Every structure is written in structure tokens, then in C-alpha cells.
Amino acid sequence: MQDFETLKRSIDSTQDLESVVRTMKTLAAVSIRQYEQAVDSLEDFAETVNRGLGMVLKNLPPQTSLSELQSVGSTGIIVFGSDQGMCGQFNEQIGSYALNYFAQDPQPAKQHAWMVIGSRISGKILDAGCAIDFEFNLPGAVTGISPLVADILAQIDRWRFERHLGRIFIFYNQRVSASSYKPHAQQLLPIDPALLAQRQSATVTSRTLPFFTMPPGVLLSRLIRQYLFVSLFRACAESQAGENASRIASMQAAEHNIKERLVNLQAEFNQRRQTAITEELLDVVTGFEALKEE
């Protein structure tokens, strides 16, 4: 009977685990929708900021020496990973992508300045021999992204000054489907006026020419600040959407394995029960035959 009890407990535990996995998959799907909505709500504002930047930069004097437009200096890398587990190869893939991205760069990755968002990505970067200057934890909800981005921006100002950074890149995973994602890289600084002009020409639908009355230097400084905020906010939200997509894929694989495990346990339980019933029947028949002979 102990075998039956052990199997029954194993079946109950596996069924409980299946329920937990199903719940986690549902929560991940809900989280994806929240982060997608956050990105969508940012699009109009991002378009306004890009148009404003394109307009100001187009009329900027050539001799302008704004640091956000200069690429002289070292390279800074910001990588978005995860704080939580059960998301497959999410951190390993974006870490490898960021490290390999500069394989042809004259300066090796070990000499770049690194900033990581998410504690679980740190190991991949440290294992490659790179030093991490700043590390941030990810928020547990959409409402925590804005305060996180504000903290990152404050450290970027200090980072650029202390490490003499001319270029800053951000790396994060973008969600592709409900359960898949792909690595993505974006040059955060210096700002490319040609790219902004290209985006502006592709989206402009108005027949009127834009103009501004604020001093160009002040307006440009504020627009750059908003541009950095939008870029980092989008990277964080899309990364967390990708993380939950990876978690859904992991939960689907776990759910498949659990179902197979349940089938095997149930088959073994039924087989042992049938064997036990057969043995009891044989004992009864044997006893009956013995009594009959007497």
C-alpha cells in the first residue's frame, strides 16, 4: 500500500505544479499586455520629440559642439536583462548579443563601460571579464519604469563625465510573438540628425512648417533629455514584455513535460493497482480451492 500512497502523493504534487505553471503563464500574458500598452501610449509623445529634435538640429549651426552630438570618447553599453528566473535563455542571449556586437571594434569589450539593468544579466557580463559600473533592479510593474529611467538618466550624466563617453548603446530583447523575442541594439548617443530627419520625413503629414520661439540651445537640451527618456522607457518596457514572452515559452515547455509526467505516473498507478487486484483475486481463488479440497 505504501507504493500506492507514494504514487498518489506524486500525482497530487504534479497536478499542483501544473496549476502553478498555468497561473504563471497567465500572469506573464497579462504583464505583456500592460507593457505593450505602456509602449503604445508613448508613441505620440515620442513622435513629437523626434520631430522637434529633427527641426532644431536641422537649423543648428554647424559649429555647435554639444556633447550629445559628438562621438569622441569611450563607448558605454547599457544592457537590459531580468531580475527573475524561469525565462529560459533570455539573459544569456542578450548578453552574448551585446558582447559580440563589438567584436570588430578596435576597443575590446572589456575596456567598454557597462551598465546593467536586471541582476541576472550581471553574471554573463562579469564572466566575460567586463567590469560593471552601475547596476539597477527592474520594477515589478509598469508604474515603476518612469522612476527607474529617471535614476538611469541621473547616472548617465555622471557616467559620461567620469568615463569620458562619446558613444552609448542600449541592448534589449524585443518581443516578436506571444512566446518569442529577438535581441535589439540602439545607439542612444550621439544623436544622429540624419536618422531623425529620415523619421520625420516619413511621418510628416502636415502642410505647415514647424517653428519655435524658445532659444535653440535651451530647447535642444530639453528635447534631448526627453529623447533619452523615451528611448530608455521604450527599451525597458519592451525588454520586460520580451522577458514575459520568454517566460511563457518556458512555461509551455514545462507544462508539456508535466503532462507527460502525469500520464506516466497515472499509467504506473493503474498498472500497480491492477496487479494488486489480480494478486488479491488469485489469493481468493487459491484459498477457495484449498477450502474446496478440504
C-alpha positions in Angstrom: 0.0 0.0 0.0 2.9 2.3 0.6 3.7 2.3 -3.2 0.1 3.4 -3.9 0.4 6.2 -1.4 3.7 7.4 -2.7 2.4 7.4 -6.3 -0.8 9.2 -5.2 1.2 11.9 -3.5 3.4 12.2 -6.6 0.4 12.6 -8.8 -1.2 15.2 -6.5 2.1 17.2 -6.3 2.5 17.1 -10.1 -1.1 18.3 -10.5 -0.4 21.2 -8.1 2.7 22.1 -10.1 0.7 22.1 -13.3 -1.7 24.6 -11.7 1.2 26.8 -10.7 2.7 26.7 -14.2 -0.7 27.5 -15.8 -1.1 30.5 -13.4 2.4 31.8 -14.1 1.7 31.6 -17.9 -1.5 33.6 -17.5 0.2 36.3 -15.4 3.0 36.6 -18.0 0.4 37.1 -20.7 -1.3 39.8 -18.7 2.0 41.5 -18.0 2.9 41.5 -21.7 -0.3 43.4 -22.5 0.5 46.0 -19.8 4.0 46.7 -21.1 2.7 46.8 -24.7 0.1 49.4 -23.7 2.8 51.5 -22.0 4.9 51.5 -25.2 1.8 52.3 -27.3 0.9 55.2 -25.1 4.4 56.6 -25.5 4.3 56.6 -29.4 2.6 60.0 -29.9 4.9 61.7 -27.4 8.0 60.0 -28.9 7.0 61.2 -32.4 6.6 64.8 -31.2 10.0 64.7 -29.5 11.6 63.2 -32.7 10.0 65.9 -34.9 11.1 68.6 -32.5 14.7 67.3 -32.4 14.8 67.0 -36.2 13.5 70.5 -36.6 16.0 72.1 -34.2 19.0 70.0 -35.4 18.2 71.0 -39.0 18.5 74.7 -38.1 21.5 74.2 -35.8 24.8 76.0 -36.7 27.5 73.6 -38.0 29.9 74.7 -35.3 27.7 73.6 -32.5 29.8 71.5 -30.1 27.0 69.9 -28.0 28.4 66.8 -26.3 25.3 64.7 -27.1 26.1 65.2 -30.8 29.8 64.2 -30.6 31.1 60.7 -30.8 34.7 61.3 -29.5 35.5 59.2 -26.4 34.9 55.7 -25.0 31.9 53.5 -25.5 29.2 52.9 -22.9 26.9 49.9 -23.0 23.5 49.6 -21.3 22.1 46.1 -21.2 18.5 45.2 -20.1 18.1 41.7 -18.6 15.8 40.3 -15.9 15.6 40.1 -12.1 13.5 37.0 -12.1 14.2 33.5 -13.3 12.2 30.9 -15.3 12.7 32.9 -18.5 14.8 30.5 -20.5 17.9 31.8 -22.2 16.7 35.4 -22.1 19.7 36.9 -20.3 22.3 34.7 -22.0 21.1 35.6 -25.4 21.0 39.4 -24.9 24.4 39.2 -23.1 26.0 37.3 -25.9 24.5 39.7 -28.5 25.9 42.7 -26.7 29.3 41.2 -26.3 29.5 40.0 -29.9 28.2 43.3 -31.3 31.6 45.0 -30.8 33.6 42.0 -32.0 35.0 44.1 -34.9 35.5 47.2 -32.7 39.2 48.2 -32.2 38.5 48.6 -28.5 37.7 45.2 -26.8 34.5 44.8 -24.9 36.5 44.5 -21.6 37.5 48.2 -22.0 34.0 49.4 -22.5 31.9 51.0 -19.8 29.0 48.7 -18.8 25.7 49.4 -17.1 23.2 46.6 -16.5 19.5 46.7 -15.7 18.5 43.5 -14.0 20.6 41.4 -11.6 20.5 38.2 -13.6 22.3 39.7 -16.6 25.3 40.7 -14.4 26.8 37.2 -14.3 27.0 36.9 -18.1 28.9 40.3 -18.3 31.2 39.6 -15.4 32.0 36.1 -16.8 33.3 37.8 -20.0 35.8 39.8 -17.9 33.9 43.1 -18.1 33.6 45.5 -15.2 30.1 46.8 -14.4 29.9 50.5 -13.3 26.2 50.6 -12.4 23.5 48.0 -11.8 19.8 48.7 -11.4 16.9 46.4 -10.4 13.9 46.2 -12.6 10.5 47.4 -11.4 7.8 44.9 -10.7 5.1 46.9 -12.6 4.7 49.4 -15.4 4.3 52.3 -12.9 7.9 51.7 -11.7 9.5 52.3 -15.1 9.5 56.1 -15.0 11.3 56.4 -11.7 13.8 53.8 -12.9 14.5 55.7 -16.1 14.9 58.9 -14.1 17.6 57.2 -11.9 19.3 55.9 -15.0 19.4 59.3 -16.6 20.9 60.8 -13.5 23.7 58.2 -13.5 24.3 58.6 -17.3 25.2 62.2 -16.8 27.8 61.2 -14.1 28.9 58.2 -16.2 29.6 60.2 -19.3 31.7 62.7 -17.3 33.7 60.1 -15.3 34.3 57.7 -18.1 34.6 60.3 -20.9 32.0 58.5 -23.0 31.3 59.5 -26.6 29.0 56.7 -27.6 26.3 54.9 -25.6 24.4 51.9 -26.9 21.4 50.1 -25.3 20.7 46.4 -25.8 17.4 44.7 -25.0 15.2 41.9 -26.2 12.1 42.8 -28.3 9.0 40.7 -28.2 8.2 39.2 -31.6 5.2 37.0 -30.8 3.3 35.7 -27.8 6.2 33.4 -26.8 9.3 34.6 -28.7 11.7 37.6 -28.8 14.8 38.8 -30.6 17.8 40.9 -29.4 17.9 44.6 -30.5 20.6 47.3 -30.3 20.1 51.1 -30.5 22.6 53.9 -30.4 21.5 56.2 -27.7 24.2 58.8 -28.1 25.4 60.6 -30.1 22.1 61.6 -31.7 22.1 61.1 -35.4 20.5 64.1 -37.1 20.2 62.3 -40.4 18.2 59.4 -38.8 15.9 61.9 -37.1 15.4 63.7 -40.4 14.6 60.5 -42.1 12.0 59.5 -39.5 10.5 63.0 -39.6 10.1 63.0 -43.4 8.5 59.6 -43.2 5.8 60.6 -40.7 5.1 64.3 -41.6 1.5 64.8 -42.8 1.0 68.5 -42.1 1.3 71.1 -44.8 2.6 73.8 -42.3 6.2 74.3 -41.4 7.1 74.0 -37.7 8.7 76.9 -35.9 9.8 77.7 -32.3 10.3 80.8 -30.2 12.4 79.4 -27.4 16.2 79.8 -27.6 17.6 76.9 -29.7 20.1 75.8 -27.1 17.6 75.6 -24.3 15.0 73.8 -26.5 17.6 71.4 -27.8 18.8 70.5 -24.3 15.2 69.8 -23.1 14.4 67.8 -26.2 17.5 65.6 -25.9 16.5 64.9 -22.3 13.1 63.8 -23.4 14.5 61.8 -26.3 16.8 59.9 -23.8 13.8 59.3 -21.5 11.6 58.0 -24.3 14.3 55.7 -25.6 15.1 54.2 -22.2 11.5 53.9 -21.3 10.7 52.0 -24.5 13.7 49.7 -24.1 12.7 48.8 -20.5 9.1 48.2 -21.4 9.9 46.1 -24.5 12.5 44.2 -22.6 10.1 43.2 -19.9 7.5 42.3 -22.5 10.1 40.1 -24.1 11.0 38.6 -20.7 7.4 37.6 -20.2 7.3 36.1 -23.7 10.3 34.0 -22.9 8.6 33.0 -19.6 5.5 31.9 -21.5 7.7 29.7 -23.8 9.4 28.2 -20.7 6.1 27.6 -19.0 4.7 26.0 -22.2 7.6 23.6 -22.2 7.2 22.9 -18.5 3.5 22.3 -18.9 4.2 19.8 -21.7 6.7 17.9 -19.5 4.3 17.9 -16.6 1.5 16.5 -18.7 3.9 13.7 -19.9 4.9 13.1 -16.3 1.2 12.9 -15.2 0.4 10.4 -17.9 3.4 8.2 -16.9 2.5 8.4 -13.2 -1.1 7.6 -13.8 -0.2 4.7 -16.1 2.1 3.3 -13.4 -0.5 3.8 -10.7 -3.2 2.0 -12.8 -0.7 -0.8 -13.6 0.2 -1.4 -9.9 -3.4 -1.2 -8.9 -4.4 -3.8 -11.5 -1.5 -6.0 -10.3 -2.6 -5.7 -6.8 -6.2 -6.5 -7.7 -5.1 -9.5 -9.7 -3.0 -10.8 -6.8 -5.9 -10.4 -4.4 -8.2 -12.3 -6.7 -5.6 -15.1 -7.1 -5.3 -15.3 -3.3 -9.1 -15.6 -3.0 -9.3 -18.3 -5.7 -6.4 -20.1 -4.2 -8.0 -20.0 -0.8 -11.3 -21.1 -2.2 -9.6 -24.1 -4.0 -7.8 -25.0 -0.7 -11.0 -25.0 1.2 -12.8 -26.9 -1.5 -10.2 -29.7 -1.4 -10.5 -30.0 2.4 
